[in-house]
Amino acid sequence: MNAFEKQLKTKILKAVEYNLSAYTQSLCLQVFQKGEKLAELDLGRSYKYYDLASLTKPLFTVSTFMRYNDEKRLTPEDRIQKLLEWWPHKSTRIKEVLSHHAGLAWWYPFFEMLDKKDSTIKKREEVRLFFENLKLGSKKKSVYSDLDFILLGFVMEAAEEHSLLQIWGNTSRPWGLKSLHFNAENKPTYKRTDYAPTEKCPWRKKVLQGEVHDDNTWAMGGVSTHAGLFGSLEDVSAWGLLLREALKNKAGSALASHETAKLFCKRQVPRSVGDWALGFTLPSQKDSTAGHHFSPSSVGHTGFTGTSFWYDPKRDLLVTILANRVYPTRENVKFRTLRPLIHDFIVESL
């Protein structure tokens, strides 16, 4: 353990008064600056794979739309109706949905509506019918929404005429990051004990381990565009470094071209409306999950289970955190105060 890692570990443990379990059972993180690893810490119990939760949004969905932009298949300016004739709102553009500014509600309990015995195809058709009759709300504020990204999944299926699982393969194959995976039909790809446990689910009547925590994704068969990915700390960081390469205009990034990466990481709405680029969140002026020191040009995302990545191009600094803060219950909310502190500790220790 190097001096930076020792200092960072001491600060984290002091912040939680040496009782990490009150915040999360498992916490691992990596820090990169200028593409070089500065620190790797594994606190609490170690696991190979974590439920990445909403990191699925940037890793899968945003990555796919960046690919479409590079392929000139679709651009953020295109209207949803270009591919989804059944979508009832003619003016809705892809960029509005990516930036959570299209007027969709934040969530809907599909898991209460869907028959778990139905096929994935039938369940997706029921979800599609829900969207076909969806009314939009106000656009005065960006509203972080799972519905936005579920809708984008239908756009992706129409664009490629493949299943979401096949589209994931098309998008992720060039990266070579083998640990990133969906557990289709909620069947763990690897041994259950290799996965960090999440919640003792009140309606599934068990501790979830190797099955996606997100209720709606589970009900839809384990694969979605808003949640469902599992993976290792190393591969989430490796994806972040691919984004860095594209933003730094490094030749041959397997993720996206420099122009596309810049476009997708550019602010899309005024600060008074929200803090969103195209699928990436930006540091908020108050209570940012990136803490107090990341520059305004930083991009990142969080996941409900305790996962996050943040990249600051000004400092050329990447921080990836994976945890299972929802174990054994989602009511464990102390982690929300710890995460920004970790980012502050990192910057202050550099």
C-alpha positions in Angstrom: 0.0 0.0 0.0 1.5 3.3 -1.1 1.5 6.5 1.0 -1.5 8.0 -0.9 -3.5 4.8 -0.4 -2.7 4.8 3.4 -3.7 8.4 3.8 -6.9 7.9 1.9 -7.8 4.7 3.8 -7.2 6.5 7.2 -9.4 9.4 6.2 -12.2 7.2 5.1 -12.1 5.0 8.2 -11.9 8.1 10.4 -15.0 9.6 8.6 -17.0 6.5 9.4 -15.5 6.2 12.9 -14.0 2.9 12.0 -17.5 1.3 11.6 -17.7 1.0 7.8 -20.6 -1.6 8.1 -22.9 1.2 9.2 -22.4 2.7 5.7 -21.9 -0.4 3.5 -20.7 -4.0 3.9 -18.3 -3.7 1.0 -16.5 -0.7 -0.6 -13.8 -0.7 -3.2 -12.4 2.2 -5.2 -9.8 3.1 -7.8 -8.2 6.5 -8.5 -6.5 7.3 -11.8 -4.7 10.5 -12.7 -3.4 11.1 -16.2 -4.4 7.6 -17.0 -2.1 6.1 -14.3 -3.5 4.3 -11.3 -2.8 6.1 -8.1 -4.7 4.1 -5.6 -6.9 1.0 -5.2 -8.6 0.3 -1.9 -10.8 -2.6 -0.9 -12.6 -2.0 2.4 -15.0 -4.4 4.1 -15.8 -7.7 2.4 -14.5 -8.3 -1.1 -16.5 -9.5 -4.1 -15.6 -10.0 -7.8 -18.9 -8.6 -9.2 -21.2 -5.8 -8.1 -24.7 -4.8 -9.2 -23.9 -1.6 -11.1 -27.5 -0.4 -11.0 -27.9 2.9 -12.9 -24.3 2.8 -14.1 -26.0 0.7 -16.8 -27.3 4.0 -18.2 -23.9 5.4 -19.2 -22.1 2.0 -19.8 -24.8 0.5 -22.0 -27.3 3.1 -23.2 -25.2 6.2 -23.6 -22.3 4.1 -25.0 -24.8 2.7 -27.6 -26.0 6.2 -28.6 -22.5 7.4 -28.9 -21.9 4.5 -31.3 -25.0 5.4 -33.3 -23.7 9.0 -33.6 -20.3 7.8 -34.9 -22.0 5.4 -37.3 -24.3 8.2 -38.5 -27.2 5.9 -37.7 -28.9 8.3 -35.2 -27.9 11.7 -33.7 -29.1 13.3 -30.5 -31.1 15.8 -32.6 -33.3 13.1 -34.1 -36.8 12.8 -33.0 -38.0 9.7 -31.2 -40.7 9.2 -33.8 -38.1 8.7 -36.5 -37.9 5.1 -35.2 -40.9 4.7 -32.9 -44.0 5.6 -34.9 -46.2 4.7 -32.0 -44.6 7.3 -29.7 -47.4 9.9 -29.3 -45.3 13.1 -28.9 -43.9 14.3 -32.2 -41.5 16.9 -30.9 -39.5 14.7 -28.5 -35.9 14.5 -29.4 -33.3 11.9 -28.3 -31.2 14.6 -26.6 -34.2 15.6 -24.4 -34.6 12.0 -23.2 -30.9 11.5 -22.6 -30.7 14.7 -20.6 -33.9 13.9 -18.6 -35.7 16.9 -20.0 -38.5 15.4 -22.1 -41.2 15.6 -19.4 -41.3 11.9 -18.5 -42.1 10.9 -14.9 -39.2 9.6 -12.8 -40.5 6.0 -12.3 -43.4 3.6 -12.6 -43.8 0.2 -10.8 -43.8 -2.1 -13.8 -42.9 -5.0 -11.5 -46.4 -4.8 -10.0 -48.0 -4.8 -13.5 -46.1 -7.5 -15.3 -46.9 -11.2 -15.0 -43.6 -12.9 -14.1 -44.6 -16.0 -16.0 -44.9 -14.2 -19.3 -42.0 -14.3 -21.8 -39.6 -11.4 -22.0 -41.1 -10.4 -25.4 -44.6 -10.3 -24.0 -43.5 -8.3 -21.0 -41.7 -5.7 -23.2 -44.8 -5.4 -25.3 -46.8 -4.5 -22.2 -44.3 -1.9 -21.2 -44.4 -0.5 -24.8 -48.1 -0.1 -24.6 -47.6 1.8 -21.4 -45.4 4.3 -23.2 -47.7 4.4 -26.2 -50.3 6.1 -23.9 -47.9 8.1 -21.8 -48.6 11.8 -21.2 -45.7 14.2 -20.6 -45.3 16.5 -17.7 -43.6 19.9 -17.3 -40.2 20.6 -18.8 -39.3 23.4 -16.4 -36.9 21.1 -14.6 -34.9 18.0 -15.6 -36.3 15.0 -13.7 -33.9 12.1 -13.4 -36.0 9.3 -14.8 -35.7 5.5 -15.4 -38.6 5.9 -17.8 -36.4 8.0 -20.1 -33.9 5.2 -20.5 -36.5 2.5 -20.8 -37.9 4.4 -23.7 -34.4 4.7 -25.2 -34.3 0.9 -25.1 -37.2 0.7 -27.5 -35.4 3.2 -29.8 -32.3 0.9 -29.7 -34.3 -2.2 -30.5 -35.9 -0.4 -33.5 -32.5 0.9 -34.7 -30.8 -2.5 -34.8 -33.8 -4.9 -34.9 -32.1 -7.0 -32.2 -32.8 -7.7 -28.6 -31.2 -5.6 -25.9 -28.9 -8.4 -25.0 -27.6 -8.6 -28.6 -27.3 -4.8 -28.7 -25.2 -4.9 -25.6 -22.9 -7.4 -27.3 -22.6 -5.1 -30.3 -21.7 -2.1 -28.2 -19.4 -3.7 -25.6 -17.5 -6.3 -27.8 -14.8 -3.8 -28.9 -13.9 -2.9 -25.3 -12.8 -6.4 -24.3 -14.1 -5.9 -20.7 -15.2 -9.5 -20.0 -16.6 -8.9 -16.5 -19.4 -6.5 -17.6 -22.5 -8.6 -18.1 -26.2 -9.0 -17.6 -27.7 -11.9 -15.8 -30.5 -12.7 -18.3 -33.7 -14.3 -17.0 -32.2 -13.4 -13.6 -29.9 -16.4 -13.6 -26.4 -15.6 -12.3 -23.6 -16.0 -14.9 -21.1 -16.9 -12.2 -21.3 -18.4 -8.7 -23.7 -16.4 -6.5 -21.1 -16.0 -3.8 -18.9 -14.1 -6.3 -21.5 -11.3 -6.3 -21.9 -8.6 -3.7 -25.3 -9.1 -2.0 -27.8 -6.3 -2.2 -31.2 -6.1 -0.4 -33.3 -8.5 1.4 -36.1 -7.9 -1.0 -39.5 -7.6 0.7 -41.5 -9.1 -2.3 -38.9 -11.6 -3.6 -38.5 -12.8 -0.1 -34.8 -13.3 -0.2 -31.4 -11.6 -0.1 -30.5 -10.7 -3.7 -27.1 -12.0 -4.8 -26.4 -12.3 -8.5 -29.9 -11.1 -9.3 -30.5 -7.5 -10.2 -31.7 -5.3 -7.3 -33.8 -3.0 -9.5 -37.4 -4.2 -9.2 -38.5 -3.3 -12.8 -35.4 -4.8 -14.4 -35.9 -8.0 -12.5 -39.5 -8.2 -13.6 -38.5 -7.5 -17.2 -36.1 -10.5 -17.2 -32.8 -9.0 -15.9 -31.9 -7.0 -18.9 -32.7 -3.3 -19.4 -31.3 0.0 -20.5 -31.6 1.7 -17.1 -30.2 -1.1 -14.8 -29.1 -4.7 -14.9 -25.4 -4.7 -15.5 -23.0 -6.4 -13.2 -19.2 -6.1 -13.3 -15.9 -5.7 -11.5 -14.2 -2.5 -10.3 -11.4 -3.0 -12.8 -13.7 -3.1 -15.8 -15.8 -0.1 -14.7 -12.6 1.9 -14.3 -11.4 0.6 -17.7 -14.6 1.9 -19.3 -14.0 5.2 -17.6 -10.5 5.3 -19.1 -11.9 4.6 -22.6 -14.1 7.7 -22.1 -11.0 9.6 -21.0 -9.2 8.5 -24.1 -12.0 9.7 -26.3 -12.2 13.1 -24.5 -8.4 13.5 -24.6 -8.5 12.8 -28.4 -6.4 9.7 -28.0 -6.3 7.7 -31.3 -8.2 4.5 -31.3 -10.6 4.7 -28.3 -12.9 1.8 -28.5 -15.7 3.8 -27.0 -16.3 6.8 -29.3 -14.7 9.4 -31.4 -13.3 12.6 -29.8 -16.1 14.7 -31.4 -18.9 12.3 -30.1 -17.4 12.1 -26.6 -17.2 15.9 -26.4 -20.8 16.2 -27.6 -22.2 13.7 -25.1 -20.3 15.3 -22.2 -21.4 18.8 -23.0 -24.0 20.5 -20.8 -27.5 20.3 -22.4 -29.7 22.2 -20.0 -29.2 25.5 -18.1 -28.1 25.2 -14.4 -31.5 26.5 -13.4 -33.1 23.5 -15.1 -30.7 20.7 -14.1 -27.2 19.3 -14.3 -27.2 17.0 -17.3 -25.1 16.3 -20.4 -26.3 13.6 -22.8 -26.8 10.8 -20.2 -24.0 12.0 -17.9 -24.6 14.0 -14.8 -22.6 17.1 -14.1 -21.5 18.4 -10.6 -24.4 20.2 -9.0 -23.8 23.5 -7.2 -25.0 21.9 -4.0 -24.5 18.4 -2.6 -22.7 17.0 -5.6 -21.9 13.3 -5.3 -18.4 14.3 -6.6 -17.9 16.4 -3.5 -16.7 20.0 -3.6 -13.6 20.0 -5.7 -14.4 18.4 -9.1 -14.5 21.0 -11.8 -17.7 22.1 -13.6 -16.6 20.2 -16.7 -16.6 16.9 -14.8 -19.0 14.1 -15.9 -20.2 11.1 -13.9 -23.1 8.9 -12.8 -24.2 7.1 -9.7 -26.1 3.8 -9.1 -28.7 3.2 -6.4 -26.7 0.2 -5.0 -23.7 2.4 -4.1 -21.8 2.6 -7.4 -20.4 5.7 -9.1 -17.8 7.0 -11.4 -16.6 10.6 -11.9 -14.1 11.9 -14.4 -12.6 15.5 -14.1 -10.9 16.4 -17.4 -9.4 19.5 -15.8 -7.5 17.4 -13.3 -7.5 14.4 -15.6 -8.8 12.5 -12.6 -11.0 9.4 -12.6 -12.6 8.0 -9.5 -14.6 4.7 -9.5 -16.4 3.5 -6.5 -18.4 0.2 -6.1 -20.3 -0.7 -3.0 -23.4 -2.5 -1.8 -24.8 0.1 0.5 -28.4 -1.4 0.1 -27.4 -4.5 1.9 -29.4 -5.6 3.8 -31.8 -2.7 3.3 -32.2 0.3 1.0 -32.9 2.3 4.2 -29.2 2.4 4.8 -28.6 5.9 3.6 -25.4 6.9 5.4 -23.4 6.1 2.3 -24.8 9.2 0.6 -22.8 11.3 3.0 -19.6 9.2 2.6 -19.3 9.2 -1.1 -18.8 13.0 -1.6 -16.4 12.9 1.3 -14.3 10.3 -0.4 -14.0 12.4 -3.5 -13.0 15.4 -1.3 -10.4 13.3 0.5 -8.9 12.2 -2.9 -8.5 15.7 -4.3 -7.3 17.2 -1.0 -4.7 14.4 -0.8 -3.2 14.9 -4.2 
